[in-house]
Amino acid sequence: MTFLAEFAMLSHGWRRFLLLLVAGALAGLSVPPLFIVPALFVALPVLVWALDGAERRRGLGLVFGPAFRIGFTFAWGYFLVAFHWLGAAFFVEGGAMLIAMPFGVAALAALIAVFWGFGTALAHALWSPGAIRIITLATCLAGAEWVRGHAFSGFPFDLVGYALTANDQMAQLTSVIGIYGLTALALLLAMTPALIWPADQRGLARRLLPFFVALSAIAAQVGYGNWRLDTTLLADRTDVKFRLIQPVMLEHAGFSRAEPSAVIDSLLALSETRITPDDPGLAGITHLVWPESSLPFFFSEYPEGLARIARMLPAGVMLLTGAPREDYEASAADGEQHPGYNSLLAIDSDGEQVARYDKSHLVPFGEYLPFQNLFAAIGIAPFVPGASGWAPGDGKRLMLAPGTPAFLALICYEAVFSGDLGGIDRTATTAAQFILNISNDAWFDGSIGPAQHAHHARMRAIEEGLPLIRATNSGLTFMADPLGRITAQLAPGQSALMDVVPTEKLESTPFQRLRYWPFLAALGLGLLLSIVAHWRARNSR
């Protein structure tokens, strides 16, 4: 390892580029569902050593100089591995856009890597010798991860902290410090091997001490998780029972070509299937759930669809379904056609739409085009079919449907946004009782994408202390308790259904009460320590 440390510090040009790209790719193996956590402890020290040997610059060279390029290159490798599954979407429509796949994935990874580049540039501006430098770097990179999760609508996929949620025990700390807190912790702990090599005047025992402290911290994390899992008592609700439908509909890739009557035929037949000979069918449930993209058409194109749904539903049973919704109000106001919404609709047994939620966090290039006029001029359109992409909703995720406990609605991609689930007043009569996440990951079947997306959703349940009901088109459809444990699930890729009863919510979690204020305070403290250490080091020269 001494050789690797010295090579990282002394290498330049293409050698340093390749070393950092490979190290970043190695770190990317720690993301879910791979969870090769030791890779993070090998890769991040390389980043520290490379910054140890980086040339110092002033002015714009400080921002876009060697330190920026070091962080950018490492992060590019990380995100190429972490995001590689997004390339599966290019195989839709017979792979018509396959030639663009490597360029699209590489460009997205490079765009997100810019955040890390700024993080390492700031860290290097505050660089000091000794152990304080890993606090500096962990602080700056954790801040960069926070910014990329919030800036320009945010893209918080595969935060480094997910590496520390590899099992149910480790994941419980998310209920205390959230995924961004885990990100800061993961960065700091995984950098401790950088203090072992290369050897200096300190003895080996002193150089090993921070690494053993890191291992002890992970052991404590597991111990806390075991205690929480063993001591938290949960009870099933008695007022609701859900039937989750996993239809494996292929029409998601052809909005304009979907045959509404055939789609409804398939969904109704599966929904009315009896799981066992004595199963009462829909009469034995309170809510039927169809996933995102179940209805790839507007109801105005097939109004009979609502009537058929009403005839299927027994009295008192409600359908919660993903469906596009037309913006009649805006169109009527100015007489022009407006993009619709990607929505979750509540439909009662009279065929009335009694509640709705419109997706507010849309997928860039998937559901809408940033700089739409520019990209449309060169023939680039959103992946997800629709009139011209979707319009964002108002962000009010709490759904209040008649006869239904209040719940938080999350459509697909929205489940990756930690702490951004809307206000949850635990004392109000309308407090959310569970999370309903509908999704369609069929674009990425055959990749690690669906499992990764599902894991992100489970972490929201742990953070908020709410049970999670997740219905998807082709998998993963499951129910998780407020501790994130999956209690029922359907096999991926199979057209199937299951009935589930969620547990009661937890009273609260530390994260739900405090959100990210402790994390932001820790970032502030880390920056203060870094500034003081840098000032002292500069004045002692």
N, C-alpha and C positions, 0 to 999 in steps of 0.2 A: 504493500500500500504506500510505502514511502516513495517508491518509483512513480506511482500514479499521481501522488500529491505534487511531486516535483515536476512531473511532465505537464500537469494541468497549470501550474504556476508559470512555467517557462515557455510553453508552446504559444505560437502565434499563427496568424494566417489560416491556411486551409487545415492545418493540423488541429488547431484549437477549435475551428468550426466543426470538424468531424467528431472530435472528442465530445464536445458539448451536445451535438445533435444526438449522438449515441447515448450519452448519459441521460438526456431528456427523454429519449424513447424508452430507456430502461425504467425511469421513474414513472412513465405512463402505464407500466404494467401493474401499478398499485391501484388503479381505478377499479370500481365494480364493473362486472362481477369477477374480474381476475384476482384482485386482492393479493398480489405478490408484494406484500408490505416490505420485506427486507430490501427489495429493489430500491425503495425510496432512501434507505439508509446508505446505500452504495452510491446512488446518483447525486444526491444533494451535496455531499461533501465536495464532489468534483466542481460544482458551481461555486462553492466557497473558495476553493483553492484557485480557480480561474480568476476570480475577482481579486484574490491576493496578489496575483501577478499582472493585473490589468494596468495599462498606462493611464496616468492621470491627465485629464484635459480640462480646459476652461471654456467658458462661453457655450456655444452650440455643441462643441466637442464634448462637454460634460453631459449634455442631454442625449446626443446621438453618437457618442464616441464608443470606445472599446467596451466600457461597462454595459452600455445599452445593448450592444451587439452580443455580448456574452449572455445576458438574460434572455434576449430575443431568441437566440439560437437554441439554448436549452429548452425554452418553453415551446418552440416550434417542434422539436422532437417529441416533447411530452404530449402536445395536443394532436400531433399526427397519429400517435398511437391511441390516445383517448377518444378522438373523434373519427377514427377510420371507418367505423360502422355507418357513418352518415353517407358513405359512398353507395350503400345498398339502394338508396332512393333513386340513383341514376339507372338502375336496372328496370324500373317501372316503365310501362309503355314499350316493352320489348327491348329495352336498352337503347332507345333512340338517342339518349344523351350520354351514352357510356363514354364517348371520347372526352367528354368534359369532366369526368369523375375525378381523375387525379389532380387536375388543376383546381377544381372546386374545393376538394378537401384540403389541399395544400394551401389555397388562398385563405380559407376560413381559419385554419390553424395559425397561419402567419398573422392574420388580423388580430386574433386573440393574444398571440404571443407579444404583441406590442405592449400590452399592459405589463407584462413581466419585464420587458426591456426598460420601461420607465421605472419600475420598482428597483431593478438592480442599479440603474443609473443613480437614483437617489441614495441607495444604500452605499454605493461606492463613494459618493460625495461626503458621506458621514463615516467613512471606514476608519477603524481603529484597530490596532494590534490586539491579540489576545481573544479571550472568550466573548467579549462584548460584541465582536463583529457578527457572530451568529445571531445574537439578539437583534442587531441592526438589520441584518438581511431578512430574518424571519418577520420582523415588524413591517418592513417595506413590501415584501412579497404578499403578506397577509392583507395589507392595505390595497395592493394591486388587485388581489382576488376580490376584495370587497367592491372595488370600483368597477371591475368588469362584470360583476353581478348586478350592478345598478345603472351604469352609464349607458346611454343610447338604448334604453328599454331593458338592458341587461342580457347576459348570456352565461348563467352560472352553472352550466354543465361541468361535471367532473372537477369540482373544487378539490384541492389536495386533501382536505380533511376527510373526504370519503374513504381514504385509505385506512382510517382508524375506526371504521364501522364494519369491519370484516365479519363480525358475528353479532348475535343478539346481545351478548354481554358487553362488548366494546361499544355498541351503538347507543347504550343507555346514557352515556355522558352527553349525547346530543340534547337530552331533555334539560340539561343544566346550562351549557354554553353554546348550543346551536352549532350548525355546521361551519360557520365562519370561525367560531371559537376553536373548533376542532382543527380547522385549517391552520390557524396560528400555532396551535400545539404540535401538529404533525410536522410543520416546517421546522420548528425549533428543535424538536426531539431528533428528527432525521438528520440534522446538521451536526449533531454532537460528535460523530466520528471524525469530522474535520479537525477537531482539537487533539486527536491522537497522533496524527501524522502531518507533516514530517516531524521527526524527533527534535526536541529543543533541550534547553538546560533543565527543564522540569523532569522529574522521574516518571517512569511509565505509570506508576499507580496514580499519580496526580493527573496525568493525561487521560487515563481511562475513566476517572471518576465521573465526568459529565455523561459519558456513554452509559455507565451503569445507573446513573440517576434517571436517564431516559428510559431504560428498560424497567426500572422500578416504577416509573410513572405509568407505563403501559400496564404493568401488573396491577397497580392500584386501580386503573381504569376498569380492568376486567373484574377486579374484586367488587368495585362499586356496582357494576352491572349485574353480577351474580346476586348481590344483596337486594338490589331493586327488583329483579325478576322474582326472587323468592318471597319478598315481603309485600308486594303490591297485590291487593285482592281486587278481583274484577267480577262483576255480575252481568248476566245477559239482560238485555232490555226485554220488556214484556209487551211493548206497544207496537213493534214493527217486525216485519219479516220480509226480506227482499229475495226476489228471484233474479239472478244475474244471467244474462244471455251473452254468449260468445259465438256470434253467428258466422265468423270467417267469411265476410262479404268481400268480393273482389271488385265491386263497383266503386270502391273508394278512389280508384285511379281513373275513372271515366265519368265524371259528374254529368256531362252532357249526353252520355250514351246510356245512362242507367234507365232501366225500364221500371217505373214506379210500382206498377201492379205486381210485377214479379218479385221485387224487393219486399213489398208488404206480404206477399204470399209466404215467402221464406221465413220472415220474422214471426209472423203469426203462427205458423206451423211449429216452429221451434219453441215459441213461448208457451204453447198449449200442450207441449209434450209432457206426459206423466213420467216422473222419475222412477216411481215404483208402482206396482199394481194398485195399491191403496192410497196413492198420492191424490189429494183433493184438487191438484192442479192450481190454477190461478185463484180459485176460491179460498185457498189456504194461505195466501200471502196478502200483504198490504201494498207492496210496491214492486212493480216490474221495471227492470233497468235494461235499456238497450245502450250500447256504447256510442262513442263519437263516430260520425260518418255512417251510422246505421241507415239513415235516410238521405241518400245523395241526390236530393231534389227538394225544391220548395213545395210546400203544401198547396200553393196556388196552382201548381202544375198538375196536382192530383188531389183535389179536395175530397174525393171519395176515400182517400187514405185515412182521414180523421174519423169518418163514419165507420170504417171497418175496424179501426182501433177501438172505438166506443162499443161496437157490438161484441168485441172480444173480451173487454174488461168487465168482470163482475162488479156489481155495485160496491162502492167503497174502495176499490183497487185503483191505484194511480200508476200511470206509466211515466217514468223519467227517461227521456231519450235524447241522445245527441241528434241534432238536426240543424240545417241552415234556416235562418230566419230573415225574411225580407224587411228592409227598412221602409215601411209604408209611410211613416210620419215625415221623414226627410224628403222622400220622393214627392209626396203630396205638397210639401211646403214650397219647393222650387220647380216642380214639374220635370225633374231630371232623374235618371236612373242612378241609384246609389248602390255601393257594394252591400251585400247582406252581412249577417253575423253568423259566426260559428257558435251555436247555442246549445244549452241544455234546457229542454222544455218539460214542464210538468203538465200532463194531460189526464183529465179525470174520465170517469166512465160515461160521461155525457159528451165526450169529444171536445171539451173546452180546454183551452190552454190557460191554466190557472196560475202559473208562475213561470218565470224564465230567468236564465242567466246567460249573458253574452260574453264570450271569451274576450278578455282584455289584454292578456299577454300573447300577442301573435308571434308566430315563428318567422323571423326575417328570411326572405327569399322562399319560404314555404307557403305562408298564408298572406304575405304582403310583400311588396317590393319597396325597399328604401330607395329614394331617388327614382321614383317610378317612371317619370317621363324619360329620364336618361336611359334606363335599362329597357324600357318598352321600345325605344327607338332602335335598339340593336337586336330586338327579337327575343329578349329574355322575359319569361313569364313566371309567376309563382308555380311551385310544384303542385300545391294543393289546388284542385280545380275549383272554379267559381266564376262569377261574372268577371271580376277584375281583382281577385283577392278578396279578403274580408276586411270589414271595418272593426276597430277595437270597441269593446263594450266600456261601460263606465266604471268597472272595477269593483262593483258592489257584489261580493261573492256570497253573502249570506242569503240563502233561499228560504222563504217562508211560504210553504204551500199548505192549503187547508188539510187538516187532519194529519200533518206530517211534522215531526220534530224539526226544529230549525237545523240547517246543516250548511256546511261550506262546500260550494261547488268549485271544482278544479277541472278544467278541460285540458287533457293531454299535457303539453309542455309546461303548463302553469304549475305543475307539481314540483318543478325543480327550484322554485323561488322560495327560499327559506325566509320566514318572518314577513312575508308579503301576502298574507292570506286575508287581509282585511281586519278591521277591529273585531275583537272577540271579547265582549263584556261578560265575564263568567257569572256576574250577579244578576244580569238581566233575564227576564222570562224568555227572551228570544235568543239566549246564548246557544251557540252551535253545539250540537250533540254528537256529530260525526262529520267526517269528510267523505264526500262522494267524488271520486276521480273517474271520469270516463275518458277513454283514450282509443286511438287507433294507431298502433305501431306496425301495421302490416307492411308499410313502406320499407321496414327494416328487418323483416323476417329472414332468418338464416344468419343474423349477425348477433353481436352481444348487445345491440341497442335496446331491445325490449327489456332484457333483464336489468340493464343499467338504469333505464328509465323507471322501472318498477322499484328498484332499490331507492332511488331518489324520493319517490312517493312515500315509501315506508318511513323515511327519516322525518317527513313532515308530520306523520302521526305521532312519532316519539316526541318531537319538539312541542307539539300542541297538546299532547295528552288526550287525543281524540282517536276513536276507532276509525279505520279507513276501509271504505268499500270501493273496490276498483273493478270496473267493467271495461273490457277491451274487445276489439274486433277479433283478433287472432291470438291473444295472449300478451301479457300474463294477467288473467282475471283471478282475483283473490279477495279475501277479507283479512285484515290485520287488526289486532287489538291495539290499545293505546300505548303498548310497549313495543310495537312494531313487529310482533310475532305473527306470522301467517297462520291462521287457524283453519282456513279452507281455501282451496284453489282448484282451478281447472287446468288440465294439461294443455300446453300451447299447441296451436295449430289444429285443434279439434273443434268442430261445431258442437257445442254442448251448453248445458245450463246447470245451475245449482241454486239451492235455497240457503240463505244465511240469515242469522240473527246477530246483530252487533252487540258488543258489550256497552255498559254505561261508560261515559267519559270519566277521566280523572278530574279531581277537583281543580287542579292546576299543575303547572310545572314551573320550575325556576325560569326557564327560557320564556315561557308564555307571559310571565309577570314582568321580567326585566328586558326581554328582547335582546338587542345587541349593544346596550349601553355598557355592560362590563367589557365586551370585546373592544369597543371603541375607546374605552378608558385605558385598556391594556395597550392598545396601539399608541395612544398619547404618551403613556409612561415609557414605552419602548423607544419612541422618538426622543423623548427628553433625555433618557439615559444615553442614547447614541450621540446626541448633540454635546452633552457634557463630556463624554469620553473622548469624542473627536477634538473638542476644544482643548482639553488637557493634553492629549497626545501632540497636537500641533504646537502648543506652547512649551512643551518639554524638549523640543528638538533643538 
